[in-house]
Amino acid sequence: MTEDQRRSRKRKRGKSHKKKKTAVASPDGGAATTSLPVSASSNKSSLKSSFLDKMRARLSGGHFRMINEKLYTCTGDEALDYFKEDPALFNVYHAGYQEQMSHWPEQPNDIIIKWIKDHIPSLVVADFGCGDARLARSVKNKVFSIDLVSNDPSVIACDMSNTPLETSSIDVAVFCLSLMGINFPNYLKEAHRVLKPHGWLLIAEVKSRFDPTTGGADPNKFVKAICELGFTCQSKDFSNKMFLLFYFKKKEKLNARKLIEWPELKPCLYKRR
Ligand SMILES: C[S@@+](CC[C@H](N)C(=O)[O-])C[C@H]1O[C@@H](n2cnc3c(N)ncnc32)[C@H](O)[C@@H]1O
């Protein structure tokens, strides 16, 4: 082998140890260029799997937002049919919902749980749109948990505008971020039916749905409509940055005759993170 051939071989060997450029996902999902030593195959495969994890998270986030939008733009019975066709969508929705909620400094469910704990445990509660039924697991009270899908035998699967609960059997009706369907007044009528006289109606809703400057409802019109249905407003709490709380008491028989002017509640569309 000539001196020239020896030098050329050495150069080639040296090159194969140099770093090689490859593309991985940047935190915002765009492709970024970074350098990897070719010999670090374990690093490379862990980057590949973190890239795949990010892509999976992005896809399931998109899927969550699609289901969420569907629930806010259809009626309760359409939502029930939607999940009946594919109950797995309910889990996709709730995984995405939990992810969104993990960014909220305070959970409305926790405030409602505290309210229930501060009252006598003999109060019978109905949790309309219970999600993972955390409320029922957190208090001593008898709780009827209601949602469109039941992953847990204790949850009653139905459209909450038409529940199997007995008339005048409930002390506290809870709607925690669950006035999703475009026919939400029917859910409140159902709560009125199942509540005992002077029973409580607690509502927590996303603040942006009640911001008239961005197309949201006027909270006073919302309160007025519920009062016309047959409740009195006991208190309101607008102090939280993310959600509003309304506390009503059942006043009288359902006002079936008077035409109530319900404000429209715009969908709560979660941002891509
Ligand atoms: C945003 S999640 C809130 C879940 C729970 N209340 C919480 O605070 O964690 C709203 C829930 O209401 C349920 N829901 C929406 N419309 C419903 C309906 N018509 N009947 C029963 N459940 C409904 C959804 O399936 C979902 O689980």
The ligand as an SDF file (V2000), in Angstrom:
LIG
                    3D

 27 29  0  0  0  0  0  0  0  0999 V2000
  -65.9820   18.7700   30.7480 C   0  0  0  0  0  0  0  0  0  0  0  0
  -66.4550   17.2170   31.3610 S   0  0  0  0  0  0  0  0  0  0  0  0
  -66.5070   17.5220   33.1170 C   0  0  0  0  0  0  0  0  0  0  0  0
  -66.5080   16.2630   33.9230 C   0  0  0  0  0  0  0  0  0  0  0  0
  -66.6340   16.4580   35.4400 C   0  0  0  0  0  0  0  0  0  0  0  0
  -67.8590   17.1030   35.7980 N   0  0  0  0  0  0  0  0  0  0  0  0
  -65.4560   17.2300   35.9650 C   0  0  0  0  0  0  0  0  0  0  0  0
  -65.6250   18.3640   36.4130 O   0  0  0  0  0  0  0  0  0  0  0  0
  -64.3340   16.6790   35.9500 O   0  0  0  0  0  0  0  0  0  0  0  0
  -68.1730   17.2090   30.9390 C   0  0  0  0  0  0  0  0  0  0  0  0
  -68.8200   15.8540   31.0520 C   0  0  0  0  0  0  0  0  0  0  0  0
  -70.2300   16.0230   30.7800 O   0  0  0  0  0  0  0  0  0  0  0  0
  -70.6520   14.9010   30.0470 C   0  0  0  0  0  0  0  0  0  0  0  0
  -71.8590   15.2430   29.2890 N   0  0  0  0  0  0  0  0  0  0  0  0
  -71.9840   16.1740   28.3260 C   0  0  0  0  0  0  0  0  0  0  0  0
  -73.2420   16.1660   27.8400 N   0  0  0  0  0  0  0  0  0  0  0  0
  -73.9190   15.2070   28.5050 C   0  0  0  0  0  0  0  0  0  0  0  0
  -75.2490   14.7160   28.4550 C   0  0  0  0  0  0  0  0  0  0  0  0
  -76.1410   15.2070   27.5820 N   0  0  0  0  0  0  0  0  0  0  0  0
  -75.6240   13.7430   29.3040 N   0  0  0  0  0  0  0  0  0  0  0  0
  -74.7180   13.2180   30.1910 C   0  0  0  0  0  0  0  0  0  0  0  0
  -73.4380   13.6410   30.2840 N   0  0  0  0  0  0  0  0  0  0  0  0
  -73.0380   14.6260   29.4550 C   0  0  0  0  0  0  0  0  0  0  0  0
  -69.4630   14.5820   29.1400 C   0  0  0  0  0  0  0  0  0  0  0  0
  -69.5080   13.2650   28.6570 O   0  0  0  0  0  0  0  0  0  0  0  0
  -68.3010   14.8320   30.0800 C   0  0  0  0  0  0  0  0  0  0  0  0
  -67.9120   13.6720   30.7640 O   0  0  0  0  0  0  0  0  0  0  0  0
  1  2  1  0
  2  3  1  0
  2 10  1  0
  3  4  1  0
  4  5  1  0
  5  6  1  0
  5  7  1  0
  7  8  2  0
  7  9  1  0
 10 11  1  0
 11 12  1  0
 11 26  1  0
 12 13  1  0
 13 14  1  0
 13 24  1  0
 14 15  1  0
 14 23  1  0
 15 16  2  0
 16 17  1  0
 17 18  1  0
 17 23  2  0
 18 19  1  0
 18 20  2  0
 20 21  1  0
 21 22  2  0
 22 23  1  0
 24 25  1  0
 24 26  1  0
 26 27  1  0
M  CHG  2   2   1   9  -1
M  END
$$$$
